[in-house]
């Protein structure tokens, strides 16, 4: 790619993303020695919650020492980080290592801001293919997953016991709906989830959408209609509250925490809060229509190496990334972040150390990236059409079929 064409691509992708960012210069990439070794290497991450004395920052510094360089780390809010990364790429002063939310990888890759694993020689052979897919586009890989979170169903043991429901029998949509019917008959509430008109709503609908056999390239397929019909029927039958239309994943969790609901769809990030519940809980995978775990979307970050003027820096950047994503370091980092590791052997170690993670490991192994299937930057447009359809159907404004037909038409023209 020529320098001119890359700048044009960066400018095109950055126009909207940078609308709220003031045009201030970012730090330059260290001392920029001609041989690429020594000096300071910049690392940007989306973990501003971790202070200088945290295990995460200690690991970064340790990896820098091992590579023979000094690591200068800055933590940004996720949205702010995306904007700053695009701006830095435009100005030619990107950090040496960039850690971003996995859907952002396709945006940065399309802008020409990231090197591929062919360029930087990162070894991704041990990474789970379904997780690695979120960082791939047109047959090229642009980063390494540092870990993943996803969705499953939390359940209230007391509510299910009182309703005569064994959670182990919930294997598909039919058995889940049968369980909700028993819970309602016992005088309790069924299931809560987030269907808000944002990416959170799409994120929570995707396991049911994909679990029907639907594909994001065909939003109005019969399979997709069956998934949205499942949700609308739950509201009509009183198995799910009308509040789901406005629920975020946080407010949905708060509903579950009242102790009145049998099930809640939520993520690994609620594990710490789950331990504070005033009742016994458990987790099961979100079932697919025909049985087995549904493919849930993956959250979590990728470690990438941005394009540098001095390509000699890539060798040291590769050492830093390899250190951060080594098996032992992944175990420590993913435990800290409440993530499931992207490497099967490390996942097994996590599940052995904490049996409660077995369900989450199973869910992650069945999961898929939102930008996978080579959707890349098309995904945000598709997602907006999808959450708009979900809102229209759950509010009663349109039938599931009508809502999804409109969604497909909108996604095709965005």
C-alpha positions, -999 to 999 in steps of 0.1 A, spaced: 0 0 0 14 34 -9 18 61 18 -7 83 0 -34 56 -3 -29 46 34 -34 83 44 -65 85 24 -79 53 40 -71 66 75 -87 99 68 -119 82 55 -122 59 84 -113 85 110 -137 113 99 -166 101 120 -147 83 148 -126 115 154 -154 139 154 -153 144 192 -115 144 195 -96 176 197 -66 177 173 -38 174 198 -6 155 190 0 122 207 33 111 222 59 99 198 70 63 198 98 63 223 134 71 213 130 56 178 165 42 176 175 32 141 180 -4 149 146 -7 166 161 -20 199 165 -3 233 148 29 244 112 34 254 82 15 239 47 29 242 18 6 251 -18 19 251 -45 -2 267 -82 2 276 -77 -5 313 -75 29 330 -88 12 362 -54 -4 367 -30 18 386 8 18 383 12 -7 411 -13 -32 397 -4 -67 385 -12 -57 349 13 -28 348 39 -49 366 35 -75 339 40 -48 312 72 -36 329 84 -71 333 79 -79 296 97 -47 288 127 -57 309 128 -91 293 128 -74 259 155 -50 270 134 -19 267 114 5 290 76 3 287 57 35 289 20 26 294 -11 47 291 -46 35 299 -76 50 281 -114 46 281 -124 22 254 -141 47 231 -114 74 237 -87 48 228 -102 40 194 -103 77 185 -68 84 197 -55 53 179 -69 65 146 -56 101 151 -22 88 160 -21 66 129 -30 97 108 -2 117 124 23 89 121 30 85 158 12 54 169 22 35 200 43 4 196 17 -19 211 -20 -13 211 -46 -32 230 -82 -26 218 -117 -40 220 -119 -68 195 -145 -52 171 -122 -22 168 -95 -43 151 -114 -44 118 -118 -6 118 -81 0 124 -71 -27 99 -93 -11 72 -76 22 79 -42 7 73 -32 14 109 -21 -21 119 5 -46 108 -4 -81 100 11 -112 116 30 -117 83 46 -83 89 53 -86 126 60 -124 128 36 -129 157 28 -166 163 -9 -171 167 -9 -209 161 -20 -216 197 -49 -193 197 -84 -207 195 -96 -201 159 -131 -189 169 -115 -161 190 -88 -153 166 -115 -147 139 -124 -113 154 -89 -101 144 -90 -114 109 -100 -98 76 -95 -109 40 -73 -138 51 -50 -116 72 -46 -116 110 -41 -82 127 -36 -91 164 -37 -116 192 -66 -121 216 -56 -115 252 -87 -131 265 -125 -133 260 -157 -128 279 -191 -138 267 -227 -145 278 -244 -174 296 -275 -178 317 -273 -173 354 -300 -190 374 -315 -187 409 -314 -222 425 -341 -214 450 -366 -202 424 -360 -232 402 -362 -257 430 -395 -242 442 -408 -245 406 -396 -281 402 -371 -273 375 -338 -290 372 -314 -266 353 -296 -296 338 -328 -303 318 -325 -269 300 -309 -280 268 -327 -261 240 -354 -234 234 -383 -258 241 -370 -270 274 -361 -234 285 -396 -221 276 -411 -251 295 -390 -241 326 -402 -206 323 -438 -218 322 -432 -238 354 -416 -208 371 -445 -185 362 -470 -211 375 -451 -211 408 -456 -174 412 -421 -162 402 -406 -143 373 -389 -160 344 -360 -144 326 -345 -110 322 -321 -97 296 -310 -65 278 -328 -56 246 -319 -19 247 -315 -1 214 -277 -1 214 -249 -25 208 -257 -40 242 -291 -51 228 -275 -67 197 -249 -83 219 -275 -100 240 -297 -110 211 -269 -126 190 -268 -159 209 -304 -165 201 -300 -152 166 -269 -174 159 -285 -202 180 -313 -203 155 -289 -209 126 -293 -174 113 -264 -154 97 -258 -117 99 -257 -114 62 -294 -124 61 -313 -106 89 -347 -116 77 -342 -154 72 -368 -178 87 -342 -187 113 -337 -151 124 -375 -146 126 -378 -176 149 -352 -161 173 -370 -128 175 -403 -146 178 -389 -164 208 -382 -132 226 -415 -115 216 -435 -146 227 -417 -145 261 -429 -110 266 -465 -118 255 -466 -148 278 -452 -130 308 -420 -150 309 -399 -118 305 -407 -83 317 -414 -53 294 -385 -36 310 -361 -56 289 -367 -31 261 -348 -4 281 -326 -27 301 -289 -24 299 -268 -54 310 -264 -36 344 -301 -29 350 -309 -65 338 -285 -78 364 -301 -56 391 -335 -72 383 -320 -107 387 -303 -96 420 -338 -90 435 -342 -128 438 -375 -128 419 -362 -141 385 -353 -177 376 -328 -167 348 -307 -138 336 -286 -135 305 -254 -118 314 -216 -121 312 -185 -132 329 -180 -97 342 -208 -103 367 -190 -131 385 -178 -110 413 -213 -95 418 -228 -130 416 -208 -139 448 -226 -111 466 -261 -123 457 -284 -131 486 -292 -165 471 -275 -195 456 -269 -193 419 -255 -213 390 -248 -209 353 -256 -228 322 -248 -221 285 -274 -202 265 -290 -231 245 -293 -232 208 -327 -238 193 -319 -275 184 -298 -280 215 -262 -276 227 -245 -242 235 -255 -214 212 -226 -193 197 -225 -162 219 -206 -131 208 -171 -125 223 -160 -95 242 -124 -89 252 -94 -73 237 -67 -79 210 -31 -70 213 -18 -55 181 12 -39 166 5 -6 148 23 5 117 55 24 124 77 45 102 107 26 116 99 -10 108 129 -20 129 108 -16 160 86 -45 151 110 -71 163 110 -57 199 72 -51 198 68 -87 188 87 -98 219 65 -76 241 33 -91 226 47 -126 228 55 -121 265 20 -106 273 3 -135 256 24 -164 269 6 -192 287 16 -182 322 10 -145 317 -23 -151 301 -35 -171 331 -26 -143 355 -40 -115 332 -72 -133 324 -79 -141 360 -74 -105 369 -98 -94 340 -124 -122 346 -117 -134 311 -114 -168 296 -80 -174 280 -78 -177 242 -56 -208 245 -72 -242 251 -45 -254 275 -48 -222 296 -86 -226 296 -83 -260 310 -61 -247 338 -86 -220 346 -115 -245 348 -94 -268 371 -85 -239 394 -121 -226 396 -148 -252 386 -174 -223 383 -155 -213 351 -163 -246 334 -195 -232 320 -178 -201 308 -150 -220 291 -177 -241 273 -195 -209 263 -163 -193 250 -154 -224 230 -187 -221 212 -185 -183 208 -177 -163 177 -165 -127 170 -191 -101 160 -169 -90 131 -161 -126 120 -173 -141 88 -153 -113 71 -179 -87 81 -153 -63 94 -165 -27 94 -199 -38 80 -208 -52 115 -218 -18 132 -243 -11 104 -258 -46 106 -259 -44 144 -278 -11 144 -304 -25 120 -307 -56 142 -312 -38 175 -337 -15 157 -357 -46 146 -356 -61 181 -370 -28 196 -397 -27 170 -408 -62 176 -407 -62 214 -426 -29 216 -453 -44 193 -447 -19 165 -440 -46 140 -442 -83 138 -408 -101 140 -409 -108 103 -418 -72 94 -391 -58 117 -364 -81 103 -374 -75 67 -370 -37 74 -336 -44 91 -323 -63 61 -333 -35 38 -317 -9 60 -285 -29 64 -282 -33 27 -283 4 21 -262 17 50 
